[in-house]
Amino acid sequence: MTTLTTYALRLPKSIKAAAEELSKADGTSLNQFVATAVAEKIAVLKTTAYFEERANRAKARALRGEPSALLAALSRAGGEPPREGDERPEGLAPVTNSAATARKRAAAKAVTPLRRASKKKPA
């Protein structure tokens, strides 16, 4: 069970009025609305920190010349059939070979400078 605590929150009248209006439209109490808003903000900040940390680790690996799992995935040949549940929805137009080829060429151009940079050894 969650332990609840109280916190006296001071809000400008305009923000409190807007929050009350939105909570009423949402069918929740002002308290629940504010608690949810705080939880959403926490999730955003933690997600941002997570992706920043992952990006920093990837940059550090690239500087050390270590292979990138993302670049490896982007440059793989493919040809494997989709796994169960990953099939294209019925009625969706198939990707033509020319479009697939154009995407592969664009991806190769975008990846090439990164490959070159990742092969350099740090001084």
C-alpha positions in Angstrom: 0.0 0.0 0.0 1.2 3.5 -0.8 2.0 5.9 2.1 0.5 9.3 1.5 1.9 12.5 2.7 0.4 16.0 2.6 2.0 19.1 1.1 0.7 22.6 1.2 0.9 23.8 -2.4 0.8 27.5 -3.2 -0.4 28.3 -6.7 -1.2 31.5 -8.5 -5.0 31.9 -8.7 -4.9 31.6 -12.5 -3.0 28.3 -12.5 -5.3 26.9 -9.7 -8.4 27.9 -11.7 -7.1 26.3 -14.9 -6.2 23.1 -13.0 -9.6 23.0 -11.4 -11.3 23.4 -14.8 -9.2 20.7 -16.3 -9.6 18.3 -13.4 -13.4 18.8 -13.6 -13.4 18.1 -17.3 -11.2 15.0 -16.6 -13.6 13.8 -13.9 -10.9 13.8 -11.2 -10.4 15.8 -8.0 -7.9 18.7 -8.0 -5.7 16.7 -5.7 -5.6 13.7 -8.1 -5.1 16.0 -11.1 -2.1 17.7 -9.4 -0.6 14.3 -8.2 -0.9 13.0 -11.8 0.7 16.1 -13.2 3.6 15.8 -10.8 4.0 12.1 -11.7 4.0 12.9 -15.4 6.7 15.6 -14.9 8.8 13.1 -12.9 8.4 10.5 -15.8 9.5 13.1 -18.4 12.6 14.1 -16.4 13.6 10.5 -15.7 13.1 9.6 -19.3 15.2 12.5 -20.5 17.9 11.6 -18.1 17.8 8.0 -19.2 18.2 8.9 -22.9 20.9 11.4 -22.1 22.8 8.8 -20.2 22.4 6.3 -23.1 23.5 8.9 -25.6 26.6 9.7 -23.5 27.5 6.0 -23.3 27.1 5.6 -27.0 29.3 8.6 -27.7 31.9 7.3 -25.3 31.9 3.9 -27.1 32.2 5.7 -30.5 35.2 7.7 -29.2 36.9 4.5 -28.1 36.3 3.0 -31.6 33.9 0.4 -30.3 31.2 -0.9 -32.7 27.8 0.6 -32.5 24.8 -1.8 -32.1 22.6 0.7 -33.9 25.0 1.1 -36.8 25.3 -2.7 -37.0 21.5 -3.1 -37.1 21.1 -0.4 -39.7 23.7 -1.9 -42.0 22.7 -5.5 -41.8 21.5 -7.3 -44.9 18.0 -8.3 -43.8 16.0 -10.8 -45.7 14.6 -12.4 -42.6 10.8 -12.9 -42.6 8.9 -10.9 -39.9 8.3 -12.6 -36.6 4.8 -13.6 -35.6 2.9 -10.4 -34.8 5.2 -8.2 -36.8 3.5 -8.8 -40.2 2.3 -5.8 -42.2 -1.4 -5.1 -41.7 -3.7 -6.3 -44.5 -4.4 -3.7 -47.2 -1.2 -1.7 -46.5 0.6 -1.1 -49.8 3.9 -3.1 -50.1 7.1 -1.2 -50.2 8.5 -1.3 -53.7 12.1 -2.3 -54.4 12.9 1.1 -55.7 11.7 2.8 -52.5 13.6 0.2 -50.4 16.7 0.7 -52.4 16.5 4.5 -52.0 16.1 4.1 -48.2 19.1 1.8 -48.0 21.2 4.2 -50.1 20.1 7.1 -47.9 20.9 5.1 -44.7 24.3 4.1 -46.1 25.2 7.7 -46.8 24.1 8.8 -43.3 26.0 5.9 -41.7 29.2 6.1 -43.6 30.7 9.2 -41.8 29.9 7.6 -38.5 31.7 4.4 -39.5 34.7 6.3 -40.5 34.7 8.2 -37.3 34.3 5.1 -35.2 37.3 3.4 -36.8 39.7 6.2 -35.7 41.6 5.3 -32.6 41.7 8.0 -29.9 45.1 9.7 -29.6 
